[in-house]
């Protein structure tokens, strides 16, 4: 499904070259649940941005479903993101003036889905998140956990094959965090590939496969399912 080969990402900062990713090799199969951990500056978010087609590698190849997406132009990358990838962020990134249903509808608006179809689909997704009674509430009328569930709904409403979550519980209390992680587990059990960047070892330890990063490299790749 996803294959990175010798991927590097370099940034020029003043007179210094920063090697955010340094010759990363990574293969991700359909349906995997992977956590990515490491200290700040280790390359976790850069890796997620590359995987999510929000950034391009300086060198190396990235194959998504067999196609080398590193060579696509911006419009083609946007099309691939829309079809295959969902995003969940620590800060939710919901539109304040829109209610829960309208926030979840946004990807479908961009995809040209009809009003009736997208409204029905958004309501179904939010009800599956336990938010059936909060459909008309704006983000400032929702708790942190509810906002993150709306964000997850927006991430999956287009039926992506993979969801990338960057510190999805970073702004939540322990109870809300547990609810969000259980939803992510459920989505993974239903066949969705899930990659979670986290500083929380308890959450990281729940993944089937655990990557550890340091200085732009993957220094450990442990699979709990291996005999």
Order of alpha helices (4+ residues) and beta strands (2+ residues): beta-beta-beta-alpha-beta-beta-alpha-beta-alpha-alpha-alpha-beta-alpha-beta-alpha-beta-beta
